[in-house]
Amino acid sequence: MNQEQIGRYGDELYEALRTGKTLAPLTGREPDISIDDAYHISLHMLHRRLADGDSIVGKKIGVTSEAVQKMLNVHQPDFGFITREMWFDNGAAISIAGNRLIQPRAEGEIAFKLKRDLVGPGITEAEVLAATEYVTPCFEIVDSRIHNWQIRIQDTVADNASCGVFVLGDDRIDPREIDLAACQMRVFKNGQPLSTGLGSAVQGNPLTAVAWLANTLGRFGIPFKAGEIILSGSLVPLEPVKAGDLMELEIEGMGRASVSFT
């Protein structure tokens, strides 16, 4: 794919983000689009956001669990960037229309805060653990600019891994003090139990997912930086949300997070 095409699709996705409108799948219009093409489209979209005054605060991996892969019919992880304007405090009330979320779905994750740089490829789970300052519960509200979530892996990578906004819990837990693969998440919607999941749902261990992301982005020359937040992927199925909904989660040994929608 040439630079003119990359710029055009990146501009389309940026305008969809800002106007709250969806696009036809890129894979339907460009059957030969590669994941590398999609990544460069996402970078163009990101640069448009940075030109608006936004800033990068971390990275994310998505579509990591079998449950999410089956829901979206995407059978490998996606990856993207998270920015300051996506970040909401624990307990936030998020206006769906006001933040231009189009077709939002909530997922529960473990977020990592880094205390040192990680530069892939070649990063191991042990190196991720050593570089992590703390972990905390997280809601990511994914949102696709692709109509009706009709995505393949290239569509979601181009669309910055379908990232909408995210909410971090208040607890700060040393990951060396808990078993990240064995910890259990419980999710509640409007006060009622919704779903459960284990850390092992994320590629066997969230540390494995974060190492994969560091190595994948490292091949593009993108490092993890000290101070960044890394979203490691959902432990539970995605849940559509609308105005009036309250989502809460708790992770054994790690704490709680909540978000509501108006």
Backbone as CSV, one residue per row, in Angstrom:
resi,resn,N_x,N_y,N_z,CA_x,CA_y,CA_z,C_x,C_y,C_z
1,MET,0.857,-1.190,0.000,0.000,0.000,0.000,0.891,1.237,0.000
2,ASN,0.591,2.217,-0.852,1.440,3.400,-0.942,1.053,4.451,0.107
3,GLN,1.884,5.483,0.217,1.689,6.493,1.250,0.381,7.267,1.065
4,GLU,-0.020,7.467,-0.181,-1.282,8.182,-0.415,-2.461,7.388,0.128
5,GLN,-2.461,6.085,-0.084,-3.534,5.243,0.436,-3.501,5.206,1.967
6,ILE,-2.316,5.049,2.532,-2.185,5.019,3.989,-2.719,6.313,4.596
7,GLY,-2.335,7.449,4.023,-2.816,8.728,4.530,-4.318,8.892,4.386
8,ARG,-4.866,8.424,3.268,-6.305,8.564,3.046,-7.108,7.764,4.056
9,TYR,-6.707,6.513,4.282,-7.448,5.692,5.242,-7.229,6.181,6.679
10,GLY,-6.023,6.644,6.974,-5.788,7.219,8.298,-6.653,8.445,8.542
11,ASP,-6.799,9.278,7.526,-7.658,10.461,7.648,-9.121,10.053,7.819
12,GLU,-9.555,9.026,7.094,-10.937,8.554,7.228,-11.213,8.097,8.655
13,LEU,-10.299,7.336,9.227,-10.492,6.841,10.594,-10.462,7.983,11.598
14,TYR,-9.589,8.949,11.399,-9.546,10.117,12.283,-10.863,10.885,12.224
15,GLU,-11.380,11.133,11.031,-12.645,11.859,10.900,-13.800,11.067,11.503
16,ALA,-13.782,9.730,11.366,-14.808,8.902,12.001,-14.747,9.045,13.513
17,LEU,-13.531,9.068,14.064,-13.351,9.266,15.492,-13.941,10.590,15.940
18,ARG,-13.672,11.645,15.210,-14.095,12.985,15.625,-15.573,13.251,15.366
19,THR,-16.165,12.589,14.406,-17.568,12.841,14.067,-18.526,11.792,14.601
20,GLY,-17.984,10.671,15.121,-18.849,9.621,15.644,-19.548,8.818,14.572
21,LYS,-18.932,8.713,13.402,-19.509,7.946,12.308,-18.640,6.729,12.018
22,THR,-19.243,5.706,11.396,-18.499,4.491,11.088,-18.149,4.422,9.610
23,LEU,-17.181,3.549,9.314,-16.708,3.332,7.955,-16.960,1.890,7.529
24,ALA,-17.028,1.690,6.234,-17.020,0.312,5.721,-15.659,-0.312,6.025
25,PRO,-15.609,-1.629,6.249,-14.326,-2.276,6.568,-13.260,-1.976,5.525
26,LEU,-12.057,-1.687,5.984,-10.945,-1.452,5.059,-10.618,-2.720,4.281
27,THR,-10.763,-3.868,4.941,-10.447,-5.134,4.266,-11.408,-5.431,3.124
28,GLY,-12.595,-4.833,3.140,-13.519,-4.998,2.028,-13.161,-4.132,0.841
29,ARG,-12.437,-3.047,1.102,-12.048,-2.123,0.036,-10.629,-2.381,-0.470
30,GLU,-9.800,-2.958,0.392,-8.400,-3.238,0.049,-8.093,-4.686,0.435
31,PRO,-8.491,-5.645,-0.384,-8.328,-7.061,-0.014,-6.888,-7.464,0.290
32,ASP,-5.915,-6.740,-0.256,-4.512,-7.104,-0.063,-3.847,-6.343,1.070
33,ILE,-4.611,-5.609,1.856,-4.027,-4.843,2.955,-3.321,-5.788,3.933
34,SER,-2.111,-5.419,4.340,-1.339,-6.232,5.271,-1.425,-5.637,6.676
35,ILE,-0.970,-6.404,7.656,-0.930,-5.880,9.024,0.053,-4.715,9.107
36,ASP,1.156,-4.782,8.370,2.083,-3.647,8.340,1.407,-2.406,7.765
37,ASP,0.639,-2.569,6.687,-0.122,-1.439,6.138,-1.057,-0.868,7.202
38,ALA,-1.762,-1.769,7.876,-2.734,-1.342,8.886,-2.048,-0.576,10.011
39,TYR,-0.883,-1.052,10.432,-0.156,-0.360,11.492,0.229,1.053,11.057
40,HIS,0.665,1.225,9.830,1.041,2.562,9.367,-0.180,3.471,9.200
41,ILE,-1.326,2.886,8.866,-2.573,3.671,8.865,-2.884,4.157,10.272
42,SER,-2.715,3.266,11.254,-2.988,3.662,12.645,-2.039,4.762,13.100
43,LEU,-0.783,4.720,12.655,0.162,5.774,13.017,-0.261,7.117,12.428
44,HIS,-0.769,7.101,11.205,-1.253,8.351,10.599,-2.409,8.919,11.416
45,MET,-3.341,8.056,11.798,-4.460,8.477,12.651,-3.941,9.033,13.978
46,LEU,-2.961,8.343,14.576,-2.389,8.797,15.836,-1.737,10.169,15.686
47,HIS,-0.990,10.384,14.618,-0.331,11.670,14.424,-1.340,12.801,14.287
48,ARG,-2.495,12.517,13.700,-3.558,13.527,13.651,-4.014,13.888,15.059
49,ARG,-4.132,12.884,15.943,-4.543,13.130,17.325,-3.485,13.935,18.070
50,LEU,-2.224,13.591,17.861,-1.150,14.316,18.541,-1.099,15.769,18.071
51,ALA,-1.403,15.999,16.807,-1.434,17.367,16.293,-2.539,18.194,16.949
52,ASP,-3.568,17.508,17.475,-4.651,18.185,18.199,-4.251,18.536,19.629
53,GLY,-3.070,18.089,20.071,-2.619,18.356,21.430,-2.680,17.173,22.366
54,ASP,-3.096,16.021,21.865,-3.120,14.815,22.685,-1.687,14.304,22.872
55,SER,-1.496,13.334,23.788,-0.164,12.777,24.023,-0.280,11.292,24.339
56,ILE,0.757,10.533,24.009,0.791,9.092,24.246,1.092,8.833,25.714
57,VAL,0.298,7.957,26.353,0.555,7.566,27.743,0.862,6.083,27.863
58,GLY,0.766,5.329,26.765,1.062,3.907,26.838,0.625,3.165,25.596
59,LYS,0.574,1.857,25.722,0.212,0.981,24.619,-0.815,-0.053,25.093
60,LYS,-1.434,-0.708,24.130,-2.426,-1.718,24.484,-2.346,-2.908,23.548
61,ILE,-2.682,-4.054,24.094,-2.899,-5.269,23.323,-4.359,-5.651,23.497
62,GLY,-4.948,-6.168,22.450,-6.344,-6.587,22.535,-6.557,-7.897,21.814
63,VAL,-7.782,-8.407,21.891,-8.184,-9.663,21.258,-7.221,-10.780,21.682
64,THR,-6.956,-10.839,22.986,-5.999,-11.817,23.507,-6.657,-13.100,23.990
65,SER,-7.890,-13.023,24.481,-8.527,-14.208,25.057,-9.365,-14.938,24.017
66,GLU,-9.560,-16.217,24.236,-10.358,-17.025,23.321,-11.785,-16.502,23.234
67,ALA,-12.334,-16.058,24.382,-13.717,-15.561,24.389,-13.870,-14.342,23.487
68,VAL,-12.925,-13.415,23.556,-13.005,-12.204,22.741,-12.735,-12.535,21.274
69,GLN,-11.788,-13.423,21.008,-11.510,-13.797,19.625,-12.732,-14.406,18.955
70,LYS,-13.459,-15.246,19.692,-14.666,-15.850,19.125,-15.749,-14.796,18.895
71,MET,-15.885,-13.843,19.826,-16.905,-12.809,19.675,-16.676,-11.974,18.423
72,LEU,-15.405,-11.633,18.149,-15.075,-10.728,17.061,-14.653,-11.449,15.788
73,ASN,-14.490,-12.770,15.876,-13.999,-13.554,14.742,-12.647,-13.037,14.258
74,VAL,-11.826,-12.624,15.221,-10.449,-12.205,14.957,-9.562,-13.105,15.806
75,HIS,-8.639,-13.807,15.186,-7.976,-14.923,15.874,-6.491,-14.684,16.128
76,GLN,-6.115,-13.429,16.289,-4.780,-13.089,16.750,-4.862,-11.721,17.427
77,PRO,-3.924,-11.398,18.303,-4.015,-10.133,19.032,-3.850,-8.921,18.118
78,ASP,-4.452,-7.810,18.541,-4.189,-6.527,17.892,-3.363,-5.656,18.837
79,PHE,-2.981,-4.476,18.391,-2.112,-3.633,19.209,-2.278,-2.180,18.778
80,GLY,-2.070,-1.282,19.746,-2.224,0.130,19.450,-1.693,0.987,20.580
81,PHE,-2.037,2.276,20.526,-1.563,3.275,21.474,-2.719,3.788,22.311
82,ILE,-2.436,4.150,23.561,-3.417,4.839,24.388,-2.898,6.247,24.667
83,THR,-3.825,7.199,24.759,-3.454,8.601,24.877,-4.128,9.244,26.086
84,ARG,-3.654,10.447,26.397,-4.146,11.160,27.574,-5.652,11.388,27.509
85,GLU,-6.180,11.742,26.363,-7.611,12.047,26.293,-8.485,10.801,26.423
86,MET,-7.901,9.614,26.322,-8.642,8.369,26.525,-8.762,8.000,28.005
87,TRP,-7.986,8.622,28.875,-7.802,8.192,30.264,-8.821,8.862,31.167
88,PHE,-9.614,8.037,31.885,-10.592,8.538,32.851,-10.292,7.958,34.237
89,ASP,-10.640,8.733,35.269,-10.412,8.293,36.640,-11.378,7.186,37.032
90,ASN,-10.971,6.389,38.007,-11.832,5.352,38.549,-13.154,5.963,39.007
91,GLY,-14.262,5.305,38.659,-15.579,5.791,39.036,-16.133,6.861,38.132
92,ALA,-15.453,7.165,37.043,-15.889,8.234,36.144,-17.258,7.938,35.546
93,ALA,-17.991,8.997,35.280,-19.229,8.915,34.506,-18.905,9.438,33.107
94,ILE,-18.947,8.570,32.136,-18.517,8.908,30.786,-19.736,9.148,29.915
95,SER,-19.758,10.306,29.287,-20.825,10.626,28.354,-20.524,9.950,27.026
96,ILE,-21.360,9.036,26.629,-21.108,8.298,25.390,-21.135,9.240,24.195
97,ALA,-22.154,10.075,24.104,-22.227,11.012,22.980,-21.130,12.064,23.085
98,GLY,-20.873,12.542,24.296,-19.901,13.611,24.478,-18.491,13.211,24.130
99,ASN,-18.173,11.924,24.288,-16.834,11.449,23.945,-16.806,10.720,22.603
100,ARG,-17.915,10.829,21.881,-18.012,10.280,20.533,-17.755,8.773,20.479
101,LEU,-18.119,8.078,21.551,-18.108,6.622,21.481,-19.267,6.190,20.590
102,ILE,-18.986,5.318,19.682,-19.964,4.990,18.648,-20.715,3.710,18.978
103,GLN,-19.975,2.639,19.218,-20.569,1.328,19.512,-19.714,0.667,20.604
104,PRO,-19.752,1.258,21.819,-18.813,0.866,22.874,-19.121,-0.479,23.503
105,ARG,-18.052,-1.157,23.921,-18.138,-2.411,24.659,-17.092,-2.360,25.777
106,ALA,-17.480,-2.800,26.952,-16.580,-2.767,28.113,-15.880,-4.103,28.278
107,GLU,-14.600,-4.040,28.643,-13.851,-5.252,28.943,-12.978,-5.007,30.161
108,GLY,-12.792,-6.054,30.964,-12.005,-5.964,32.183,-10.595,-6.478,31.966
109,GLU,-9.626,-5.711,32.440,-8.223,-6.022,32.171,-7.363,-5.800,33.410
110,ILE,-6.103,-6.183,33.286,-5.054,-5.822,34.226,-4.132,-4.847,33.515
111,ALA,-3.939,-3.670,34.108,-3.051,-2.659,33.540,-1.711,-2.685,34.264
112,PHE,-0.654,-2.487,33.510,0.717,-2.461,34.030,1.256,-1.035,33.960
113,LYS,1.860,-0.566,35.037,2.588,0.707,35.018,4.084,0.388,35.055
114,LEU,4.827,0.897,34.064,6.239,0.569,33.938,7.115,1.555,34.709
115,LYS,8.212,1.044,35.265,9.189,1.898,35.945,10.507,1.982,35.186
116,ARG,10.611,1.199,34.094,11.804,1.289,33.253,11.425,0.942,31.820
117,ASP,12.281,1.328,30.897,12.037,1.064,29.488,12.134,-0.435,29.192
118,LEU,11.376,-0.856,28.170,11.504,-2.203,27.597,11.576,-2.038,26.080
119,VAL,12.614,-2.577,25.483,12.809,-2.425,24.050,12.908,-3.807,23.418
120,GLY,11.855,-4.195,22.686,11.875,-5.475,22.007,12.550,-5.360,20.652
121,PRO,12.730,-6.501,19.967,12.295,-7.856,20.340,13.219,-8.502,21.368
122,GLY,12.807,-9.673,21.825,13.602,-10.443,22.771,13.222,-10.261,24.216
123,ILE,12.140,-9.496,24.495,11.707,-9.266,25.880,11.045,-10.530,26.424
124,THR,11.375,-10.898,27.649,10.805,-12.073,28.313,9.792,-11.660,29.371
125,GLU,9.012,-12.647,29.838,8.068,-12.389,30.919,8.795,-11.910,32.178
126,ALA,9.953,-12.476,32.470,10.721,-12.060,33.649,11.152,-10.605,33.537
127,GLU,11.505,-10.176,32.342,11.901,-8.773,32.146,10.703,-7.838,32.295
128,VAL,9.539,-8.276,31.832,8.331,-7.480,32.049,8.063,-7.324,33.536
129,LEU,8.146,-8.413,34.276,7.899,-8.361,35.712,8.879,-7.409,36.393
130,ALA,10.148,-7.492,36.036,11.158,-6.638,36.659,10.959,-5.167,36.315
131,ALA,10.382,-4.887,35.151,10.196,-3.501,34.707,8.891,-2.884,35.185
132,THR,8.037,-3.664,35.858,6.711,-3.180,36.252,6.741,-2.566,37.646
133,GLU,6.241,-1.334,37.739,6.123,-0.662,39.035,4.933,-1.204,39.808
134,TYR,3.777,-1.318,39.126,2.589,-1.874,39.772,1.603,-2.336,38.717
135,VAL,0.640,-3.132,39.153,-0.516,-3.499,38.333,-1.772,-2.994,39.025
136,THR,-2.837,-2.809,38.236,-4.091,-2.304,38.789,-5.252,-2.765,37.914
137,PRO,-6.448,-2.939,38.490,-7.614,-3.284,37.672,-7.935,-2.171,36.682
138,CYS,-8.516,-2.555,35.575,-8.782,-1.594,34.509,-10.031,-1.984,33.734
139,PHE,-10.840,-0.996,33.390,-11.859,-1.148,32.355,-11.343,-0.471,31.099
140,GLU,-11.297,-1.202,29.996,-11.117,-0.562,28.703,-12.469,-0.574,27.999
141,ILE,-12.862,0.573,27.476,-14.084,0.659,26.686,-13.654,0.685,25.231
142,VAL,-13.740,-0.475,24.598,-13.338,-0.553,23.204,-14.458,0.002,22.333
143,ASP,-14.073,0.487,21.165,-15.034,1.129,20.273,-14.479,1.047,18.861
144,SER,-15.270,0.602,17.938,-14.796,0.440,16.569,-15.353,1.530,15.677
145,ARG,-14.477,2.097,14.872,-14.907,3.034,13.837,-15.337,2.286,12.575
146,ILE,-15.284,0.969,12.621,-15.703,0.124,11.501,-17.152,-0.294,11.732
147,HIS,-17.984,-0.147,10.725,-19.419,-0.345,10.869,-19.757,-1.723,11.430
148,ASN,-20.564,-1.698,12.503,-21.136,-2.910,13.088,-20.075,-3.933,13.491
149,TRP,-18.881,-3.453,13.849,-17.796,-4.342,14.283,-17.467,-5.415,13.245
150,GLN,-17.603,-5.088,11.966,-17.315,-6.071,10.906,-15.818,-6.041,10.608
151,ILE,-15.035,-6.535,11.548,-13.589,-6.354,11.467,-12.838,-7.658,11.211
152,ARG,-11.734,-7.519,10.520,-10.676,-8.511,10.491,-9.483,-7.899,11.208
153,ILE,-8.418,-8.655,11.364,-7.289,-8.162,12.150,-6.726,-6.861,11.561
154,GLN,-6.712,-6.737,10.228,-6.168,-5.515,9.627,-7.044,-4.302,9.945
155,ASP,-8.368,-4.506,10.002,-9.272,-3.395,10.324,-9.034,-2.869,11.729
156,THR,-8.907,-3.776,12.688,-8.767,-3.322,14.067,-7.382,-2.746,14.338
157,VAL,-6.333,-3.289,13.709,-5.012,-2.685,13.875,-4.993,-1.279,13.276
158,ALA,-5.573,-1.106,12.099,-5.637,0.222,11.483,-6.407,1.205,12.348
159,ASP,-7.397,0.706,13.062,-8.267,1.530,13.906,-7.731,1.621,15.333
160,ASN,-6.406,1.591,15.473,-5.758,1.710,16.787,-6.290,0.690,17.778
161,ALA,-6.397,-0.553,17.297,-6.852,-1.664,18.141,-8.220,-1.410,18.756
162,SER,-9.068,-0.708,18.010,-10.459,-0.455,18.446,-10.522,0.173,19.836
163,CYS,-9.562,1.024,20.141,-9.532,1.626,21.482,-10.472,2.821,21.547
164,GLY,-11.231,2.895,22.658,-12.086,4.039,22.910,-11.533,4.858,24.059
165,VAL,-11.810,4.416,25.288,-11.302,5.070,26.494,-10.970,3.979,27.507
166,PHE,-10.318,4.376,28.609,-10.019,3.394,29.657,-10.071,4.048,31.021
167,VAL,-10.298,3.209,32.042,-10.415,3.637,33.437,-9.514,2.755,34.282
168,LEU,-8.638,3.358,35.060,-7.766,2.599,35.951,-8.313,2.608,37.366
169,GLY,-8.174,1.469,38.070,-8.523,1.416,39.478,-7.564,2.238,40.319
170,ASP,-7.897,2.386,41.597,-7.072,3.189,42.506,-5.968,2.385,43.180
171,ASP,-6.079,1.060,43.197,-5.104,0.221,43.903,-3.828,0.087,43.089
172,ARG,-2.707,0.033,43.796,-1.396,-0.124,43.162,-0.728,-1.350,43.782
173,ILE,-0.652,-2.443,43.035,-0.229,-3.731,43.579,1.094,-4.149,42.945
174,ASP,2.014,-4.579,43.788,3.283,-5.125,43.306,3.000,-6.471,42.639
175,PRO,3.295,-6.619,41.350,2.952,-7.874,40.661,3.730,-9.072,41.162
176,ARG,4.813,-8.842,41.895,5.590,-9.945,42.449,4.907,-10.573,43.659
177,GLU,3.851,-9.913,44.142,3.151,-10.396,45.335,1.915,-11.223,45.016
178,ILE,1.559,-11.345,43.744,0.361,-12.099,43.371,0.671,-12.993,42.170
179,ASP,-0.181,-13.988,41.982,-0.078,-14.876,40.826,-0.985,-14.305,39.738
180,LEU,-0.396,-13.629,38.772,-1.193,-12.939,37.756,-2.013,-13.902,36.902
181,ALA,-1.522,-15.104,36.693,-2.264,-16.074,35.883,-3.462,-16.640,36.633
182,ALA,-3.353,-16.765,37.945,-4.395,-17.422,38.739,-5.428,-16.456,39.307
183,CYS,-5.153,-15.154,39.293,-6.095,-14.218,39.922,-7.412,-14.198,39.146
184,GLN,-8.506,-14.077,39.885,-9.837,-14.138,39.288,-10.475,-12.762,39.233
185,MET,-11.083,-12.457,38.097,-11.852,-11.223,37.920,-13.334,-11.544,37.958
186,ARG,-14.100,-10.700,38.645,-15.560,-10.768,38.627,-16.090,-9.436,38.128
187,VAL,-16.986,-9.491,37.167,-17.541,-8.283,36.556,-19.035,-8.213,36.842
188,PHE,-19.506,-6.999,37.146,-20.912,-6.745,37.461,-21.435,-5.639,36.546
189,LYS,-22.673,-5.826,36.088,-23.330,-4.808,35.276,-24.630,-4.406,35.957
190,ASN,-24.737,-3.129,36.273,-25.922,-2.606,36.952,-26.235,-3.392,38.220
191,GLY,-25.167,-3.745,38.941,-25.304,-4.413,40.229,-25.473,-5.907,40.170
192,GLN,-25.548,-6.479,38.979,-25.770,-7.922,38.823,-24.518,-8.606,38.292
193,PRO,-24.203,-9.813,38.788,-23.043,-10.540,38.260,-23.157,-10.747,36.749
194,LEU,-22.072,-10.516,36.044,-22.079,-10.617,34.594,-21.151,-11.711,34.089
195,SER,-19.891,-11.693,34.523,-18.913,-12.643,33.983,-17.755,-12.794,34.951
196,THR,-16.993,-13.854,34.752,-15.775,-14.087,35.522,-14.676,-14.518,34.567
197,GLY,-13.447,-14.322,34.991,-12.318,-14.749,34.169,-11.051,-14.790,34.986
198,LEU,-10.092,-15.565,34.525,-8.795,-15.680,35.174,-7.733,-14.952,34.362
199,GLY,-6.657,-14.578,35.047,-5.539,-13.967,34.341,-4.997,-14.842,33.236
200,SER,-5.117,-16.151,33.397,-4.619,-17.092,32.388,-5.390,-17.007,31.079
201,ALA,-6.558,-16.325,31.066,-7.311,-16.152,29.819,-6.534,-15.317,28.812
202,VAL,-5.580,-14.533,29.290,-4.803,-13.633,28.437,-3.490,-14.319,28.065
203,GLN,-3.508,-15.080,26.989,-2.326,-15.775,26.473,-1.619,-16.627,27.537
204,GLY,-2.391,-17.116,28.504,-1.825,-17.948,29.566,-1.353,-17.171,30.764
205,ASN,-0.967,-15.913,30.553,-0.502,-15.054,31.634,-0.415,-13.628,31.097
206,PRO,-0.922,-12.618,31.825,-0.785,-11.241,31.343,0.658,-10.837,31.066
207,LEU,1.621,-11.408,31.798,3.027,-11.110,31.528,3.421,-11.545,30.112
208,THR,2.878,-12.667,29.672,3.151,-13.160,28.319,2.597,-12.185,27.282
209,ALA,1.388,-11.669,27.535,0.772,-10.720,26.605,1.585,-9.436,26.511
210,VAL,2.044,-8.931,27.644,2.815,-7.683,27.628,4.158,-7.899,26.925
211,ALA,4.792,-9.046,27.154,6.046,-9.351,26.459,5.813,-9.439,24.952
212,TRP,4.722,-10.080,24.551,4.391,-10.172,23.123,4.242,-8.784,22.518
213,LEU,3.556,-7.907,23.224,3.340,-6.559,22.704,4.652,-5.790,22.611
214,ALA,5.492,-5.913,23.638,6.793,-5.239,23.585,7.610,-5.727,22.394
215,ASN,7.562,-7.014,22.130,8.343,-7.575,21.023,7.740,-7.220,19.670
216,THR,6.405,-7.209,19.586,5.744,-6.847,18.333,6.022,-5.394,17.976
217,LEU,5.842,-4.476,18.924,6.109,-3.073,18.655,7.599,-2.818,18.470
218,GLY,8.427,-3.605,19.151,9.867,-3.457,18.977,10.308,-3.685,17.546
219,ARG,9.609,-4.577,16.851,9.964,-4.824,15.447,9.640,-3.621,14.571
220,PHE,8.739,-2.743,15.053,8.450,-1.502,14.345,9.288,-0.327,14.871
221,GLY,10.216,-0.616,15.779,11.045,0.441,16.339,10.378,1.254,17.422
222,ILE,9.309,0.706,18.043,8.561,1.418,19.076,8.879,0.795,20.434
223,PRO,9.507,1.541,21.358,9.817,0.986,22.679,8.676,1.192,23.661
224,PHE,8.661,0.414,24.725,7.911,0.749,25.930,8.782,1.708,26.738
225,LYS,8.175,2.747,27.308,8.936,3.745,28.046,8.539,3.744,29.524
226,ALA,9.509,4.031,30.378,9.233,4.159,31.807,8.112,5.162,32.020
227,GLY,7.163,4.805,32.901,6.018,5.664,33.174,4.793,5.362,32.349
228,GLU,4.946,4.542,31.300,3.798,4.241,30.464,2.875,3.212,31.122
229,ILE,1.607,3.266,30.702,0.593,2.289,31.067,0.453,1.299,29.924
230,ILE,0.441,0.007,30.255,0.252,-1.039,29.251,-1.015,-1.813,29.598
231,LEU,-1.979,-1.817,28.699,-3.211,-2.582,28.881,-3.005,-3.966,28.279
232,SER,-3.220,-5.002,29.101,-2.749,-6.342,28.732,-3.800,-7.247,28.108
233,GLY,-5.042,-6.769,27.928,-6.055,-7.588,27.274,-7.118,-8.085,28.231
234,SER,-8.300,-8.342,27.704,-9.461,-8.652,28.535,-9.453,-10.086,29.046
235,LEU,-9.842,-10.228,30.307,-9.993,-11.541,30.934,-11.391,-12.115,30.714
236,VAL,-12.314,-11.292,30.222,-13.727,-11.666,30.134,-14.279,-11.259,28.765
237,PRO,-15.454,-11.782,28.392,-16.069,-11.352,27.137,-16.404,-9.863,27.147
238,LEU,-16.419,-9.255,25.963,-16.812,-7.859,25.826,-18.304,-7.712,26.114
239,GLU,-18.664,-6.557,26.713,-20.058,-6.308,27.046,-20.501,-4.961,26.470
240,PRO,-21.495,-4.962,25.555,-22.005,-3.674,25.050,-22.551,-2.822,26.191
241,VAL,-22.332,-1.521,26.118,-22.823,-0.601,27.149,-23.540,0.567,26.482
242,LYS,-24.461,1.160,27.268,-25.234,2.304,26.796,-25.425,3.267,27.958
243,ALA,-25.974,4.428,27.652,-26.238,5.411,28.696,-27.121,4.796,29.782
244,GLY,-26.743,5.027,31.045,-27.460,4.473,32.185,-26.819,3.246,32.781
245,ASP,-25.857,2.654,32.083,-25.210,1.440,32.589,-24.108,1.772,33.588
246,LEU,-23.943,0.879,34.577,-22.852,0.923,35.538,-22.089,-0.386,35.443
247,MET,-20.776,-0.293,35.214,-19.919,-1.470,35.150,-18.952,-1.437,36.327
248,GLU,-18.830,-2.577,37.013,-17.905,-2.705,38.133,-17.137,-4.010,37.987
249,LEU,-15.898,-4.014,38.462,-15.134,-5.261,38.482,-14.279,-5.308,39.735
250,GLU,-13.948,-6.530,40.117,-13.000,-6.752,41.198,-12.076,-7.887,40.793
251,ILE,-10.792,-7.744,41.156,-9.802,-8.771,40.874,-9.224,-9.224,42.201
252,GLU,-9.272,-10.512,42.415,-8.779,-11.093,43.664,-7.339,-10.655,43.923
253,GLY,-7.120,-10.037,45.087,-5.785,-9.603,45.469,-5.314,-8.327,44.818
254,MET,-6.197,-7.679,44.016,-5.746,-6.511,43.267,-6.640,-5.291,43.434
255,GLY,-7.919,-5.484,43.769,-8.784,-4.339,43.990,-9.922,-4.243,42.993
256,ARG,-10.458,-3.020,42.857,-11.690,-2.802,42.106,-11.543,-1.647,41.124
257,ALA,-12.476,-1.604,40.168,-12.615,-0.456,39.271,-14.071,-0.360,38.872
258,SER,-14.510,0.854,38.545,-15.895,1.036,38.113,-15.975,2.191,37.126
259,VAL,-17.016,2.144,36.309,-17.283,3.214,35.348,-18.762,3.197,35.048
260,SER,-19.338,4.387,34.869,-20.753,4.494,34.480,-20.850,5.304,33.208
261,PHE,-22.030,5.263,32.588,-22.216,5.890,31.287,-23.475,6.755,31.300
262,THR,-23.356,7.919,30.704,-24.482,8.851,30.634,-24.771,9.200,29.191
